[in-house]
Amino acid sequence: MYINKRNDIRNVAIIAHVDHGKTTLVDQLLKQSGTFRSNQIIEKRVMDSNELERERGITIFSKNTSINYNGVKINIVDTPGHADFGGEVERILKMVNGVILLVDAFEGPMPQTKFVLENALKLNLSIIVCINKIDRPDTRLEEVLNEVFDLFIELGADDNQINFPVIYASAKNGFAYLKDKNKKDMSDLFESIINFIPAPTCVNNNLQLLISALDYNDYIGRIGIGKIENGEINLNQDITILNFHKPENIKRAKISKLYIFDGLIKKEVIKARFGDIVALSGIDNLKIGDTICDVNYVKALEFNEISEPTIVMNFCVNDSPFAGKEGKFVTSRNLRDRLSKELNTNVSLRVEETESAEIFKVSGRGELHLSILIETMRREGYEFQISKPKVLFKNINKKLYEPFEILTVDVNEEFSGAVISKLGNRKGELMVFNNLREGVLRLIFKIPARGLIGYRSEFIKDTRGTGVMNANFDGYREYKGEIISRPCGSMISFETGEAITYGLFNAQERGELFIKPGEKVYAGMIVGKSSRLGDIEINVCKKKQLTNMRASGSDESLILVPAIELVLEQAIDFINDDELIEITPKKIRMRKKILDSKIRSKRIKKLI
């Protein structure tokens, strides 16, 4: 059998749970490989080029880069760690021959660690385990390594896969070692990549390239990214495109632009060989999973279909009294065009038209997946409204099934009772109850995905901000029955105008406020959280009646409790089915779907 091998290249992905240090590690590899000039000023987390990634400290989109070490080119892919972007990880692993599994030296394997490792083992990729953050004072090196071994065994790893090298590192401080604890640089990690990650091979000289990621450019259109499995590719070459799951759809095209990754940039080339990770353009409607072949060798490469969305919400044109005052893009056409553009790269997203031209049904992998899109559009100048997210059910053998999550919670022992009680009410089933360290417990639940909608803000409050929770999709299971949603009602503005201190002072006795004096409000807008179960209407614009005995200046003596400023995710958690979130570049507001109080009351009476 014909086999060719390239010893001058390695392709590796860095995989881990969120916040275990992937992007920081890549920063160090780039710096120590000489990718940057000695006098070049480099930002921290250079791979997180997206503004939201920098703000939130998470990787949302996979990134490609390359470094050169002792004559070997190392293509590195930095992957997302959050479960909502797990679809990115599944695809990226098809581009590499091995992975660096990064594990926090204190936290150990977490839910997403299991998810990414399981995918790597299924693809039979070579694995280097890197225990990171060993500079922390609370490290558990021996225990964490044992937990990693246990995870490999739990996932059915064979003898070769369990025989992995272990690197101990502090990406923050720029060192990693295999055996010599006195190492002050990353050379042991570089050497391990070259020694343990297999060099790419090909079995024939016929071009086969699998598209594993997409990019988009307004000037050149959709850009496909993937590894050349066999043969070579040339600029202006005629090619055939087909898909393993749709073999009947075959089309022809030509390569108009061809790039390889050189450091953090794409470099135009006229030719690339097997083992190279390339980007190419000039092909309309290129999709994840497409195989690019030689015109005389039409054979698709196998590829797992992209995971289905589990959550859906409506995006609709803003029709509030403040509509069109704060946004640049406000029409249904603007909204449709922007969502269509998002589909060019966000392949886990689904967008469907509805009976109304002003409402679009948008489905994604989770609340974070959709909230990142919403926040991005808001910053781009879009103004629109969104509904409460709902999970996507399935009918299987005439039974209703729903998505489930495995929820891992690290919580101080004193708060564990409240967490277990709340999650139990949300149909959560406690599976694991362990002592993580003195005074801190690790609880693992199996829970319907809808049971987590609206829970995060409660969790933060119940644990006084000290708890950590992570969820990972666990497939579809039978419907668990009704879950009581929000345990409180909304405080709704009775009239349109400007919030006054006097009106707010009277209102705060009935709940917690979301607005401050001077803010403009409209009738039907949600201005606070009621302390009771039902909704209440209040007049936050009410002024004190002036008399000889009462002067308007006496408002200054009224003390207001600071308003709760909800960020987008908290607003999504808060709203009920009969409410919407108004999104504008300047403000996030919550409102009732039906603004008119009388019409809303009649609708409620009909339902009763």
Secondary structure, 3 states (H helix, E strand, C coil): CCCEECCCEEEEEEEECCCCCHHHHHHHHHHHCCCCCCCCCCCCCCCCCCHHHHHHCCCCCCEEEEEEECCEEEEEEECCCCHHHHHHHHHHHHHCCEEEEEEECCCCCCHHHHHHHHHHHHCCCEEEEEEECCCCCCCCHHHHHHHHHHHHHHCCCCHHHHCCCEEEEECCCCEEECCCCCCCCCHHHHHHHHHHCCCCEECCCCCEEEEEEEEEECCCEEEEEEEEEECEEECCCEEEEEECCEEEEEEEEECCEEEEEECCEEEECCEEECCCEEEEECCCCCCCCEEEEECCCCCCCCCCCCCCCCEEEEEECCCCCCCCCCCCECCHHHHHHHHHHHCCCCCCCEEEECCCCCEEEEEECCHHHHHHHHHHHHHCCECEEEECCEECCEEECCEEEEEEEEEEEEEEHHHHHHHHHHHHHCCCEEEEEEEEECCEEEEEEEEEHHHHCCCHHHHHHHCCCCCEEEEEEEEEEECCCCCCCCCCCEEEECCCEECCHHHHHHHHHHEEECCCCCCEECCCEEEEEECCCCCEEECCCCCCCCCCCCCHHHHHHCCCCCCCCCCHHHHHHHCCCCEEEEECCCCEEEEECCCCHHHHHHHHHHHC
